[in-house]
Amino acid sequence: MGSTNGYDALLVVSFGGPEKPDDVMPFLENVVRGRGVPRERLLEVEAHYQRFGGVSPINRQCRDLIAALDVDLPVYWGNRNWHPFLEDTVLRMKEDGVRKAAAFVTAAYSSYSSCRQYLDDIARARAAVPGAPEIVKLRHYYDHPGFIAAMADHTREALDRLPADAREQARLVFTAHSIPVSMARTAGPAGGAYEAQLRRAAELVTTHVDEGRAWDLVWQSRSGPPQVPWLEPDVCDHLEALHAEGVRSAVLVPIGFVSDHMEVVYDLDVEAAATAEKLGMALTRASTAGTHPRFVSMVGELLAEPEPAPCAATCCPAPVRPAHRPGR
């Protein structure tokens, strides 16, 4: 399907997630290794996974995306935190004779945790495999028409699931993973890119759905020490504020995620839904991009673009003390 710009493989790179109850704690320990996260916090998050049978939806969604892709290249898959691990996948690519691969990362935005950390993961995996192939990370795609079309369709579907008398005034509440304010300030070449890109994506989706509809960008899944400032408001706090303003219906749009993570299904489908029920607010949640046909075709379109320039070494620097992010 189209040009592949000299790549001889496509590598899907993702966060990873447990697929049975016994996986959960080892997975969480991988996520937080070296960060000093209290055991009590890990046990709290483990309970979120066990509520859903110890299975995160993200690995299944990666498999479904790979199965749906229509690209003239072999497709590999490697994760940061769980099987198949990225290093093992890079070794297999080397053994298969791959020389230059494009990496599609399941994170659309600029920040340390959604871009720089994946670049570091790729570099570390290549360093561990003598003779590893060259791996080029494809560009950020937060504003790509394929991603926007997928999220717009899913937002319309969520609006249609509201009771008829609640649709017209429903607020679109776009959500993304909160990060420390210090990380947000240094995201991208000049800082502030994470928030700016999310706002741009939300604007584009709203324009496609209903240009005049009110919308907000809020945050979810905060998991750092309480003394460290993170982006606010939290989605549940925001629902309460909307209710106090007289808003009685809303659609949650997880614009910060391209596939379901535990943070989507627990923080939105459980916690935010419980908040809305307590308030008497009509609430639905839009699907993530997942395997929407336009999102799937976007991957091939990214492959056909000119090879992106590498990020500057100073872009999205690592936090001095990495943030606690034991979810997903």
C-alpha positions in Angstrom: 0.0 0.0 0.0 1.9 3.0 -1.3 5.5 4.1 -0.7 7.5 2.6 2.3 10.4 5.0 2.0 13.1 2.4 2.2 11.8 0.7 5.3 11.8 -3.1 5.2 9.6 -3.5 8.3 7.1 -1.7 10.5 7.5 -1.9 14.3 4.5 -1.2 16.5 5.7 0.1 19.9 3.4 0.2 22.8 3.1 0.4 26.6 2.1 -3.2 27.2 -0.3 -4.6 29.8 -1.0 -7.8 31.8 -3.1 -10.6 30.2 -3.9 -12.7 33.3 -4.2 -12.1 37.1 -0.7 -13.4 37.8 0.8 -10.9 35.4 -0.5 -7.8 37.1 2.0 -7.2 39.9 5.1 -8.1 37.8 3.8 -5.8 35.1 3.3 -2.9 37.6 6.8 -3.5 39.1 8.2 -3.1 35.6 6.3 0.1 35.1 7.6 1.7 38.3 11.1 0.2 38.5 13.5 2.6 40.1 10.8 5.2 41.0 10.3 4.4 44.7 6.5 4.0 44.3 5.0 2.8 47.6 3.8 -0.8 47.7 0.4 0.4 48.9 0.0 2.3 45.7 0.9 -0.7 43.6 -1.7 -2.8 45.5 -4.3 -0.2 44.9 -3.7 -0.2 41.2 -3.4 -4.0 41.1 -7.0 -4.1 42.4 -8.1 -2.0 39.4 -6.7 -4.7 37.1 -8.1 -7.6 39.1 -11.6 -6.0 38.9 -11.3 -6.7 35.1 -9.9 -10.2 35.5 -6.3 -9.1 35.6 -6.4 -8.2 31.9 -5.6 -4.8 30.3 -7.3 -4.2 27.0 -4.2 -2.7 25.4 -2.4 -5.8 24.2 -5.6 -7.1 22.5 -6.0 -3.7 20.8 -2.5 -3.9 19.5 -3.1 -7.3 18.0 -6.3 -6.1 16.4 -4.5 -3.0 15.0 -1.7 -5.2 13.5 -4.3 -7.6 12.0 -6.1 -4.6 10.4 -3.1 -3.0 8.9 -2.7 -3.0 5.1 1.0 -2.3 4.6 3.5 -3.9 2.2 5.9 -4.7 5.0 6.3 -7.3 7.7 4.9 -6.0 11.0 6.5 -6.5 14.4 5.3 -5.5 17.8 7.3 -4.7 21.0 6.2 -3.3 24.4 7.9 -1.2 27.0 6.6 -3.0 30.1 5.2 -6.5 29.1 5.4 -9.3 26.6 6.3 -9.0 23.8 9.2 -6.9 25.2 10.8 -4.5 22.7 14.3 -5.9 23.2 13.1 -9.4 22.3 11.3 -8.0 19.2 14.4 -6.1 18.0 16.5 -9.3 18.4 13.9 -11.2 16.2 14.0 -8.4 13.6 17.7 -8.6 13.5 17.6 -12.4 13.1 15.0 -11.9 10.3 17.4 -9.7 8.4 15.5 -6.4 8.9 17.8 -3.5 8.2 15.6 -0.4 8.6 12.2 -0.2 10.3 9.7 2.5 10.9 8.3 2.6 14.4 4.7 3.5 15.0 4.2 4.3 18.6 0.7 4.1 20.2 1.1 7.6 21.6 0.2 10.6 19.5 1.7 13.6 21.4 4.9 15.3 22.6 6.0 14.8 26.1 8.6 12.8 28.0 6.4 9.9 28.7 4.6 9.8 25.3 7.6 10.4 23.1 11.1 10.8 24.6 10.7 7.8 26.8 9.8 5.6 23.7 12.8 7.0 21.8 14.9 5.9 24.8 13.3 2.5 24.9 14.1 2.0 21.2 17.7 3.2 21.7 18.2 0.9 24.7 16.7 -2.1 22.8 19.0 -1.5 19.9 22.1 -1.1 22.1 21.3 -4.6 23.6 21.2 -6.3 20.2 24.5 -6.1 18.3 23.7 -5.5 14.6 20.2 -4.2 15.4 18.3 -2.6 12.5 18.0 1.1 12.2 14.6 2.2 13.7 13.0 5.5 12.7 10.1 6.7 14.9 7.2 8.1 12.8 6.0 11.6 13.5 3.4 12.7 16.0 0.0 12.3 14.5 -2.3 14.1 17.0 -3.6 16.3 14.1 -3.6 13.7 11.3 -6.9 13.6 9.5 -7.1 9.8 10.1 -6.9 10.2 13.9 -9.3 13.1 13.9 -11.8 11.4 11.7 -11.8 8.3 14.0 -12.3 10.3 17.1 -15.0 12.4 15.5 -16.9 9.3 14.5 -16.6 7.8 17.9 -17.7 11.1 19.5 -20.8 11.2 17.4 -21.6 7.6 18.3 -21.3 8.5 22.0 -23.6 11.5 21.6 -26.1 9.3 19.9 -26.1 7.0 22.9 -27.3 9.8 25.2 -31.1 10.2 25.8 -32.6 12.3 23.0 -33.4 15.1 25.4 -29.8 15.3 26.7 -27.9 15.4 23.4 -28.3 19.0 22.3 -26.7 20.6 25.4 -24.2 17.8 26.1 -20.7 19.1 26.9 -17.8 17.4 25.2 -15.2 16.7 27.9 -11.9 15.7 26.3 -9.6 13.8 28.7 -5.9 13.0 28.6 -3.4 11.6 31.1 -2.3 14.2 33.6 1.5 14.7 33.8 3.6 16.9 36.2 3.4 20.6 35.4 7.2 20.6 35.1 7.0 17.9 32.4 4.3 19.8 30.6 6.4 22.9 30.6 9.3 21.2 28.8 7.3 19.1 26.3 8.3 19.7 22.7 11.1 21.8 21.3 9.9 25.0 22.9 7.9 23.7 25.8 4.1 23.4 26.3 3.6 21.1 23.3 1.7 18.4 25.2 -1.2 20.7 26.2 -1.1 22.7 22.9 -1.3 19.5 20.8 -4.2 18.1 22.9 -6.1 21.3 22.6 -5.6 21.4 18.8 -6.8 17.8 18.5 -9.9 18.6 20.7 -10.6 21.7 18.5 -10.4 19.6 15.3 -12.7 16.8 16.6 -15.2 19.4 17.9 -15.2 21.1 14.5 -15.9 17.8 12.7 -18.7 16.9 15.2 -20.5 20.2 15.9 -18.4 23.4 15.6 -20.6 25.4 18.0 -20.7 22.8 20.8 -19.0 23.7 24.1 -16.0 21.6 25.0 -13.3 21.3 27.7 -9.9 19.6 28.1 -9.4 18.0 31.4 -7.1 15.4 33.0 -7.2 12.0 34.4 -5.1 9.3 36.1 -2.9 11.4 38.2 -0.5 9.2 40.1 2.4 11.2 41.6 3.3 12.4 45.1 0.7 14.8 46.4 3.3 17.6 46.8 4.2 17.6 43.1 1.9 19.8 40.9 0.2 17.9 38.1 -2.1 19.3 35.3 -5.6 20.0 36.5 -8.6 19.8 36.7 -9.2 16.1 37.3 -12.1 14.8 35.2 -14.3 13.8 38.2 -13.8 17.3 39.8 -14.7 18.8 36.5 -17.9 16.9 36.2 -18.9 18.2 39.6 -18.0 21.7 38.5 -20.1 21.4 35.3 -23.0 20.1 37.3 -22.8 23.1 39.6 -23.0 25.3 36.5 -26.2 23.5 35.4 -24.7 21.2 32.8 -26.7 17.9 32.9 -25.1 15.8 30.2 -21.6 15.1 28.9 -19.6 12.9 26.6 -16.1 11.9 27.7 -13.7 11.8 24.8 -10.3 10.1 25.7 -8.4 12.2 23.2 -5.1 11.5 24.9 -5.2 7.8 24.2 -5.3 5.9 20.9 -6.3 2.5 22.4 -8.0 1.5 25.6 -5.8 1.3 28.7 -6.7 0.4 32.2 -6.7 4.1 32.9 -9.5 4.5 30.3 -11.7 1.6 31.4 -11.2 2.2 35.2 -10.8 6.0 35.5 -13.5 6.9 33.1 -15.9 3.9 32.8 -15.8 3.2 36.6 -14.8 6.3 38.6 -16.1 9.1 36.3 -19.2 7.1 35.5 -19.8 6.8 39.3 -19.4 10.5 39.7 -21.9 11.3 37.0 -24.4 8.8 38.4 -24.1 10.4 41.9 -24.7 13.8 40.3 -27.6 12.6 38.2 -25.7 13.6 35.0 -26.2 11.7 31.7 -22.8 10.5 30.6 -21.4 8.4 27.8 -17.8 7.7 26.8 -16.4 7.8 23.2 -14.3 4.9 22.1 -10.6 5.4 21.5 -9.3 5.3 17.9 -8.6 1.6 18.1 -9.1 0.0 14.7 -11.3 2.6 13.1 -10.6 2.3 9.4 -9.3 5.9 9.0 -6.9 5.4 12.0 -5.7 2.1 10.5 -5.1 3.7 7.1 -3.3 6.6 8.7 -0.4 4.3 9.6 0.2 3.5 5.9 0.0 7.3 5.1 2.6 8.0 7.8 4.9 5.4 6.2 4.6 7.2 2.9 5.6 10.6 4.3 9.2 11.8 4.1 11.3 10.4 6.9 10.8 12.7 9.9 13.7 14.7 11.3 15.0 13.3 14.6 14.0 15.0 17.8 16.6 17.3 19.3 18.4 15.8 22.3 17.0 18.6 24.4 13.3 18.0 23.4 11.0 16.5 26.1 13.8 15.9 28.7 13.4 13.3 31.4 12.1 14.6 34.7 14.6 14.9 37.5 12.5 12.4 39.5 10.4 10.3 37.1 6.7 10.6 37.7 4.8 7.7 39.2 2.7 6.1 36.4 1.7 2.7 37.5 -1.5 2.5 35.6 -2.6 1.4 32.0 
